[in-house]
């Protein structure tokens, strides 16, 4: 009887070893396909995040006036300064064109001197959030 019980345990062990040797694990290959529009969306998000007005940032106001003239001033500025962020802000009843997002006042004042050549009424502002 003891021998029979021992053979059953050995047989189960042998079957378990054989079956586990034939088991296949998942392959280690993973492929990820990402839509190209996802990267474009991330770039847009980064651009928007960098242009968010913070209370410790400086901007330069280059124009104040009506809606159509402000749009023209913004387009003109963007054509010549593609690397500097610019936006139109509306405070009843006037439109303002704000440019830049400068961390320090010194950096903003240097740009202000450059912009005054084209926009003589430009001045430095520090908008509140």
C-alpha positions as CSV (number, residue, x, y, z in Angstrom):
1,X,0.0,0.0,0.0
2,X,2.8,2.4,0.8
3,X,4.5,1.7,-2.4
4,X,1.3,2.4,-4.3
5,X,0.8,5.8,-2.5
6,X,4.4,6.7,-3.3
7,X,4.0,5.8,-7.0
8,X,0.9,8.0,-7.2
9,X,2.8,11.0,-5.8
10,X,5.8,10.3,-8.1
11,X,3.5,9.9,-11.1
12,X,1.8,13.1,-10.4
13,X,5.1,14.9,-9.9
14,X,6.4,13.5,-13.2
15,X,3.3,14.5,-15.1
16,X,3.4,18.0,-13.5
17,X,7.1,18.4,-14.5
18,X,6.4,17.3,-18.1
19,X,3.4,19.6,-18.5
20,X,5.2,22.6,-17.1
21,X,8.1,22.0,-19.5
22,X,5.7,22.2,-22.4
23,X,3.9,25.4,-21.2
24,X,4.8,28.5,-23.2
25,X,5.0,31.9,-21.5
26,X,4.0,35.1,-23.2
27,X,6.5,36.4,-25.6
28,X,8.4,39.5,-24.5
29,X,7.6,41.4,-27.7
30,X,5.4,44.4,-27.4
31,X,4.5,46.8,-30.2
32,X,2.8,50.1,-29.6
33,X,1.2,52.0,-32.4
34,X,0.5,55.6,-31.7
35,X,-1.6,58.0,-33.8
36,X,0.4,60.9,-35.2
37,X,-2.2,63.3,-34.1
38,X,-1.4,62.4,-30.5
39,X,2.0,63.9,-30.8
40,X,0.5,67.0,-32.4
41,X,-1.9,67.3,-29.6
42,X,0.9,67.1,-27.0
43,X,2.8,69.8,-28.8
44,X,-0.2,72.1,-28.8
45,X,-0.7,71.4,-25.1
46,X,2.9,72.2,-24.3
47,X,2.5,75.5,-26.3
48,X,-0.6,76.4,-24.4
49,X,0.9,75.6,-21.0
50,X,4.0,77.7,-21.8
51,X,1.7,80.7,-22.7
52,X,-0.5,80.6,-19.6
53,X,-0.2,83.9,-17.9
54,X,1.3,83.6,-14.4
55,X,1.4,86.5,-12.0
56,X,5.2,86.5,-11.8
57,X,5.6,86.9,-15.6
58,X,6.0,90.0,-17.7
59,X,4.4,90.9,-21.0
60,X,4.6,93.7,-23.4
61,X,1.5,95.5,-24.7
62,X,2.2,96.6,-28.2
63,X,-1.3,97.7,-29.3
64,X,-4.6,99.0,-28.0
65,X,-7.6,99.6,-30.2
66,X,-10.6,98.0,-31.9
67,X,-11.1,94.4,-32.8
68,X,-10.1,94.5,-36.5
69,X,-7.1,96.6,-36.0
70,X,-5.9,94.5,-33.1
71,X,-6.2,91.4,-35.3
72,X,-4.1,93.0,-38.0
73,X,-1.5,94.1,-35.4
74,X,-1.4,90.5,-34.1
75,X,-0.9,89.0,-37.5
76,X,1.8,91.5,-38.4
77,X,3.6,90.8,-35.2
78,X,3.4,87.0,-35.6
79,X,4.8,87.2,-39.2
80,X,7.9,88.9,-37.9
81,X,8.3,87.2,-34.5
82,X,7.4,83.5,-34.9
83,X,9.2,82.4,-31.7
84,X,7.4,84.9,-29.4
85,X,3.9,84.1,-28.1
86,X,1.3,86.8,-28.7
87,X,-2.4,87.1,-27.9
88,X,-5.3,89.5,-27.9
89,X,-6.9,90.4,-24.6
90,X,-10.4,92.0,-24.5
91,X,-11.2,94.5,-21.7
92,X,-14.4,96.3,-22.4
93,X,-14.4,98.3,-24.7
94,X,-10.9,97.9,-26.0
95,X,-8.7,95.1,-27.4
96,X,-5.1,94.8,-26.4
97,X,-2.3,92.9,-28.0
98,X,0.1,91.3,-25.5
99,X,3.3,89.6,-26.5
100,X,5.9,87.5,-24.8
101,X,6.0,85.6,-21.5
102,X,9.1,86.9,-19.8
103,X,10.4,85.5,-16.5
104,X,12.4,88.5,-15.6
105,X,11.9,92.2,-15.9
106,X,15.4,92.7,-17.5
107,X,14.6,90.2,-20.2
108,X,11.2,92.0,-20.9
109,X,12.9,95.4,-21.0
110,X,15.4,94.3,-23.6
111,X,12.7,93.1,-25.8
112,X,10.6,96.2,-25.2
113,X,13.4,98.4,-26.6
114,X,13.4,96.2,-29.8
115,X,9.6,96.4,-30.1
116,X,9.5,100.2,-29.6
117,X,11.2,100.6,-33.0
118,X,8.1,99.2,-34.7
119,X,5.5,99.8,-32.0
120,X,6.3,103.2,-30.4
121,X,3.4,103.0,-27.9
122,X,4.5,99.6,-26.5
123,X,5.0,99.3,-22.8
124,X,5.8,96.7,-20.1
125,X,3.0,95.1,-18.1
126,X,2.7,92.5,-15.4
127,X,-0.8,91.1,-15.7
128,X,-2.5,89.5,-12.7
129,X,-3.8,85.9,-13.1
